[in-house]
Amino acid sequence: MFITTTIKPNEVVTFKLNSGEEVVARFKEATDDAYTLIKPMTFLMGPQGLGLVPFVFSAPKDADVDITKSCVNTVIKTDETIASQYMKQTTGLFV
């Protein structure tokens, strides 16, 4: 079970969904039923290798996204290299 004290707001986390998808995002908050994520991204294989793309292409660019807890298999703090790449892509800042 996910313990909200282990992941702090704005930390970059990885969600492995029951569908097999991995979602990388900044964590906003957890409710009884859902996780709220800031700028969620997922992985896509492209000509230059693995890249991050928006998790929901049709959502507004800065929209927070709720993921129902029953759809989540695992939540873990994201590897530092991936988290840095995610932050650079979503904020333009090098971390």
Secondary structure, DSSP 8 states (H G I E B T S, - for coil): ---TTTS-TT-EEEEEETTS-EEEEEEEEE-SSEEEEEEEEEEEEETTEEEEEESSTTS-TT-EEEEEGGGEEEEEE--HHHHHHHHHHHHS---
